[in-house]
Each structure stands twice: as structure tokens, then as C-alpha cells.
Amino acid sequence: MIFDKNTAKKTAELLLQINAIKLEPQTPFTWASGWKSPIYCDNRITLSYPMIRNYLRENLAKFIEDTYGKPDVIAGVATGAIGIGMLVAEQLNLPFIYVRPEAKKHGRQNQIEGIVPTGKNVVVVEDLISTGKSSLNAVKALKKVDATVKGMVAIFNYGFDIASENFQEAAIPLHTLSNYENLLEQALDTHYITAQQQETLQNWRTNPAEWNL
């Protein structure tokens, strides 16, 4: 679920503006999963633009406070959401931790970096939601140490059905600043894409694993 329509369109505008999101339906990208995709998203680029990262930080922090009050801890999902998660924690004057995909094989073998939030209320910050698998892996790690995960917020969501199913099954509320639907609307409104390209991009989202031009 998005925060609100205006925020969703503005976020999409900013991400397109700095090429944090690229739409190339005629020359698709190849994801690590092997999927062919007409979209590529790297929200870490936003950290290089103070005005944009501040916009994201302020809106994520405001939503968290309005929805959950102040949690005890903000957790970022490594590695993509470490930067934005730390900025949100700073905005809220809260402790910050981050969660690795798995425990380190050396040293203290931590999966959670920072003070382990046993018995604490935590909101998780992500940069991007695709299937939700890696995001919910962080939630599992937090629950293992008896943290109470109140919900997850993210910058952008592809809106795959599998992600909705995964979050529903895990009973974790998910809200994002923007999503694929609002991105395509904004891209069409600003002539970043044509109506024909929009159709191609919509077709991809219905079955990304088997999509091809």
C-alpha cells in the first residue's frame, strides 16, 4: 500500500529524474534472478542527492511516527537500505541497526549489526520490494531475538502478487512511498514513455518470470 497518491507520484518523479529508476522496454535489463526486465531500480543513487534523500527521509519518518508512534528501533535491510534507514533513524532520533541476509561466517558471526533489539518495537526500512523474500528474511531474524516488528516501510514496490502474498502470510504491514502503478502514470504524464511502452511495461508486471519482448 502506498502512503498517498501525491507522495507516490512525486517520489516516482524524483526517482526517474536521477535515473534511480530506468525504464527501457525496448532494451530490457537482466536481473540476477535471470528475469528479463524493462525496468531497473537502484535507490541507493538517491543518497547522492541531498534534496531527494531528505524528501525520502522526511516522508518515511513522518509516516512511521503517524502510524506507529515512535518505535524503539529502526532497522535497515542490508545492504540497500542501510543508508536510508540510518537517515530515518536520525530524523526520529532513534537507535539504528541493520540486518544482514545471513550471519557472518567470521568474527562475532552477527546477522544483526548494532544493539540486538530483544523485547523492543522495531520498524523495518527497505529501499525496494520485489518478491519480499529478502525483506521478510530480515523480519525473521528480528523475531528470533524476540523483537516486535510493527511493520515495514520502503521507497518503492514493484507490486508483484507474490510479494503481497508473502507479506500477508507473514502478517507484516507494508507501506511504500511509491509503486509500479504510480511510476507508470508519472512516466506517461511527463512523456518519459509512450502509451505503447506503457502497455509493454504493464504486460511485464503480470508475468515477469516469463516475459519477453
Helices and strands as residue ranges (DSSP letters): H 5-17, E 21-23, E 29-30, E 36-37, E 39-41, G 43-48, H 50-68, E 73-77, H 82-92, E 96-99, E 112-113, E 121-129, H 133-144, E 148-157, H 161-170, E 174-179, H 180-189, H 195-206
